[in-house]
Amino acid sequence: MNRLAPFAALVLLAIAVALTCCVIPSDIGKLSALEGDIEAYYAANKAQFWHDEMIRGRLILFSTLQNPKDVAKKNAEAILSVLDDPKADFAGLARELSEDPATKAEGGDMGWFTRKGYAREITDAAFSVPPGKHTGIIEYADGFAIVLVEAKQPAGYESLDLARSTIASLLRREKQAPFGVGWPPAGASPPSLQSTTGP
C-alpha cells in the first residue's frame, strides 16, 4: 500500500488541477467581452492606442563589421543598380544577400517601425520616400543599407475597430482571473511531488 501512496498523491493533484482549470462557475458565461465594455475601455484608455508616424519596410544591409567599408559599399551599389529594375524582387535579394541577421530570413521584413526604431540615418531616409519606392544607399555607423518602403501610416490613434480584438482579449483575461482559468500562471513552475514514504 505504501508503494501506491506517491501515485495516489499524484492522481489527487492531477484531479485538483483539472477541477481548478475545468470546473467553471455558473457565471463564467459572462466572460465574453461585451461591446459596451470594449468601447468603454477604449474611451478610458485611448492614450494607450496612440502611435507615432510609422513605416512598414524591408531592409538590405551590408555590414562594415563583417567586411571592409569599400567592399560593403560596392555590394550596396551593385544591389542598388539591380533594384532600379521595376521587376526586381527586393525580398528575394534581401533573403539571399542581406547581412542583417534579424531580417534576412524574412526577406528583409522590418515590420512597422517609427523614427525611433532604427538608426537615425536609416529612418530619416526611409521616412522621406513614398510607399512602393526604395531609398538610395544609406551610410550609417555599421554599414550601408537600402530600405524599401511598403506602407506608411500617419501618427494618430489606432481606430476602435483595429483595437477591438486586443481589448476583447484583455477584458476576457481580466474576467477569467477570479475563476482560475489559465492556471497555472504564465511562467510558474509546476509543483514538484516528493514521496515521504520512500520508493
C-alpha positions in Angstrom: 0.0 0.0 0.0 2.9 2.4 0.7 4.1 1.9 -2.8 0.9 3.4 -4.1 0.9 6.5 -1.9 3.1 8.6 -4.2 1.0 7.6 -7.2 -2.2 8.4 -5.3 -0.9 11.8 -4.3 0.0 12.5 -8.0 -3.5 11.4 -9.1 -5.2 13.6 -6.5 -3.0 16.6 -7.6 -4.0 16.0 -11.2 -7.7 15.9 -10.3 -7.3 19.1 -8.3 -5.6 20.8 -11.2 -8.2 19.6 -13.7 -11.0 20.8 -11.4 -9.4 24.2 -11.0 -9.0 24.6 -14.7 -12.1 22.9 -16.0 -14.9 23.2 -13.4 -16.3 26.6 -14.3 -18.5 28.7 -12.1 -22.1 29.3 -13.3 -21.4 32.9 -14.1 -18.4 32.2 -16.4 -20.7 32.7 -19.3 -20.4 36.4 -18.6 -16.7 36.2 -19.7 -17.4 37.3 -23.2 -16.3 40.9 -23.6 -19.4 42.9 -24.3 -19.3 45.6 -27.0 -20.1 48.3 -24.4 -17.1 47.1 -22.2 -14.8 47.3 -25.2 -16.0 50.8 -26.2 -15.7 52.0 -22.5 -12.2 50.5 -22.2 -11.1 52.2 -25.4 -12.5 55.6 -24.3 -10.9 55.4 -20.9 -7.5 54.2 -22.2 -7.3 55.9 -25.6 -3.8 57.2 -24.9 -2.6 53.5 -25.0 -3.7 53.4 -28.6 -1.6 56.4 -29.8 1.2 55.7 -32.3 3.7 57.9 -33.9 4.1 58.0 -37.7 5.1 54.5 -38.9 6.5 52.8 -41.9 6.4 49.2 -42.9 9.6 48.4 -44.7 12.2 45.9 -45.9 15.9 46.2 -45.4 19.0 45.1 -47.3 22.2 45.6 -45.2 25.9 45.3 -46.0 27.9 45.4 -42.8 31.2 47.1 -42.2 31.5 44.9 -39.2 31.9 41.9 -41.4 33.6 43.4 -44.5 35.9 46.3 -45.3 34.0 49.5 -45.9 34.8 49.7 -49.6 33.6 46.1 -50.2 30.3 46.7 -48.3 29.8 49.9 -50.3 30.4 48.2 -53.6 28.0 45.4 -52.7 25.3 48.0 -51.9 26.0 49.8 -55.2 25.6 46.6 -57.1 22.3 45.8 -55.4 21.0 49.3 -55.9 21.6 49.0 -59.7 19.5 45.8 -59.7 16.7 47.4 -57.6 16.3 50.1 -60.2 14.6 47.5 -62.4 10.9 47.6 -61.6 10.7 43.8 -61.7 13.4 43.4 -59.1 12.4 41.2 -56.1 13.6 43.2 -53.1 12.5 40.4 -50.6 14.3 37.7 -52.6 17.5 39.8 -52.8 17.3 40.5 -49.1 17.0 36.8 -48.3 20.0 36.0 -50.5 22.3 38.9 -49.9 21.5 41.0 -46.9 23.9 40.7 -43.9 21.2 41.6 -41.3 20.6 38.5 -39.2 17.4 39.9 -37.8 15.6 40.4 -41.1 17.4 38.3 -43.7 15.3 35.1 -43.3 12.1 37.1 -43.7 13.2 38.8 -46.9 14.3 42.0 -45.0 10.9 42.5 -43.4 11.4 45.2 -40.7 7.7 45.2 -39.7 6.1 48.5 -38.7 8.6 51.0 -37.1 8.7 54.6 -36.0 11.5 57.1 -36.3 13.0 55.7 -33.1 13.0 52.1 -34.3 16.3 52.2 -36.2 19.5 54.3 -36.6 18.6 57.9 -37.4 20.2 57.8 -40.8 18.0 54.8 -41.8 14.8 56.3 -40.5 15.4 59.8 -41.9 16.0 58.3 -45.4 13.0 55.8 -45.1 10.6 58.4 -43.9 11.5 60.7 -46.9 10.5 58.0 -49.5 6.9 57.3 -50.7 5.4 53.8 -50.4 6.5 51.5 -53.2 9.9 53.1 -53.5 13.3 52.3 -52.1 15.9 54.6 -50.6 19.3 55.1 -52.1 22.3 53.8 -50.3 22.2 54.9 -46.6 25.5 55.0 -44.9 25.4 54.6 -41.1 27.7 53.5 -38.3 27.6 49.8 -39.0 27.5 49.7 -42.8 25.3 50.5 -45.8 21.6 50.0 -46.0 18.8 50.2 -48.6 15.2 50.3 -47.4 12.0 49.5 -49.4 9.1 51.5 -48.0 6.0 49.3 -48.4 3.5 51.4 -46.5 3.2 54.5 -44.3 0.8 55.3 -41.5 0.4 58.8 -40.2 0.6 59.5 -36.4 -2.7 59.1 -34.7 -4.9 56.9 -32.6 -5.5 53.3 -33.6 -9.1 53.0 -34.5 -11.6 51.2 -32.2 -12.1 48.6 -35.0 -8.3 47.8 -35.1 -8.1 47.8 -31.3 -11.2 45.7 -30.7 -9.7 42.3 -30.7 -6.8 43.4 -28.4 -9.2 45.0 -25.9 -11.6 42.0 -26.0 -8.7 39.6 -25.3 -7.5 41.8 -22.4 -11.0 42.1 -20.9 -11.5 38.3 -21.1 -8.2 37.7 -19.3 -9.2 40.1 -16.6 -12.6 38.5 -16.1 -11.1 34.9 -16.1 -8.6 35.6 -13.4 -11.0 35.2 -10.5 -12.1 31.8 -11.7 -8.7 30.3 -12.0 -9.0 29.9 -15.8 -5.5 29.9 -17.2 -3.9 28.2 -14.2 -1.0 27.9 -13.6 0.0 31.5 -14.2 2.4 32.1 -17.1 6.0 31.4 -16.0 5.0 29.4 -12.9 6.8 26.2 -12.3 4.7 23.1 -11.9 4.6 21.8 -8.4 7.0 19.0 -7.5 6.0 16.0 -5.6 8.2 14.1 -3.2 7.5 10.9 -1.5 7.7 10.9 2.2 7.3 7.1 2.4 10.1 6.2 0.1 10.0 4.1 -3.1 
